[in-house]
């Protein structure tokens, strides 16, 4: 999972071209303009490198933190099939985190350093995971809406100018689209189920709709780095374009489910050929981003607790590996 | 090899009932252990171990589904995998008591996993020769998975046992604490005897001694000490459990119990 909003927060990148010769910078931009992939050993402006490190590592952190809300229901999944599918899904997210950390490492940063940034609060992860999973329907809603929004964001990244990121995204997108269908199928089963199950599905849509809409980040007018990221072909569409695409696809799906989207202003605009939504509560978005969402505290604490509780294990593995290395020459 | 003679023997109505019970036991152990491993997902010491533990959980839940579906068919009362998993209470569960023990720290989980991996390796291997072709086929699939599980668990047993003073002490403590549940692993009862007589299940003497050798070998590599025998006869396979199981089930069965008859 990933959010478009990620590339708009955190430290400011250096201005393009700083510390590099104009000729190199021009050649770099020409390669991007003709859709050539930039590879780890290619020359690149430092600002491009830093932007990618920030975006890819935040994307990786989102996958890892994203394991928590859904993992919350593994032990309570209602059937063995649902349990197996959910474990596999959460495991996929861990796998995405792993490819993404590896992709970021090709830019010259170690995974340990990125994890340190996550745990210290210096790095961000997608705000969507700061919302709680209160019922089983939330597992369906996350797959349907959150993964659905993530796919909108991620498909264009398969064509990102940076080769390792683009290639990681190809596999991730395939898995995400599978997750999205699984989530929708959970919602469909609930929507066709008992009155209590339908109420559960509606309640989940109620709580996840607006946070999902906000996953696309601030509107274009307020998005600081869109223009540069677009020139570098890290980003291909603006936040608002992707958000609209998501809305247009998702509204008919909600109608098919017989669920009501919690937006009294929502309407079909015949002239624009789009669904138009009511105003987004950006105060909520910024509050959650600033650490004041319902689960910011729990999510970070859970990651820190796992890291701390695992320290002795990682130390043991390192000590054993060192002993093995020291034994080898004697055995030879 | 038999456990203490005071154990209550439940007479089986027929060999079909024993057959049901035998397959159910295998399924329950996989299910309960898989459920425990599911608790880890998202909280492991490193990302690789998160993926590894999730993999083990997935395999075990998959095994449970095959065993429980088959058990339901043998029973012939229309219970499917979910009816068996979610609508039985603790005394009807027939898993090894070892499988239901809480996760503890990562080392504790590794020791529990390793002891059961070693057990499953022998049981599944022996079941390849079962006269029950379906059971043999499930065992063949499960055996491949269990070989990987054992690589994971014995690998970590070695790293932790041989790693630091702290890791060695922790994992030895876990071994000392969990060892007592191993008395149940190869203690045959009337169900095992009937299945052995029918050629469906193996005699347990040989798997037991092979288990013991493998355990010694892995412990030596991990520089750990095999604890003394613990004579208490556990009977999880007959539905007599530790206090932990019913807590686990109340969580696992929550939705099915709260919304009876709902489809999910």
Interface residues (C-beta under 8 A of the other chain):
Chain A: X64 X67 X68 X71 X74 X75 X76 X77 X78 X79 X80 X81 X82 X83 X84 X87 X88 X90 X91 X94 X95 X97 X98 X101 X136 X189 X193 X194 X196 X197 X302 X305 X306 X309 X310 X311 X312 X313 X314 X315 X316 X317 X318 X319 X320 X321 X323
Chain B: X31 X35 X38 X39 X41 X42 X43 X44 X45 X46 X47 X48 X49 X50 X51 X54 X55 X57 X58 X61 X62 X64 X65 X68 X81 X82 X85 X86 X105 X106 X107 X158 X159 X160 X162 X163 X164 X166 X167 X170 X251 X252 X254 X255 X256 X259 X262 X263 X264
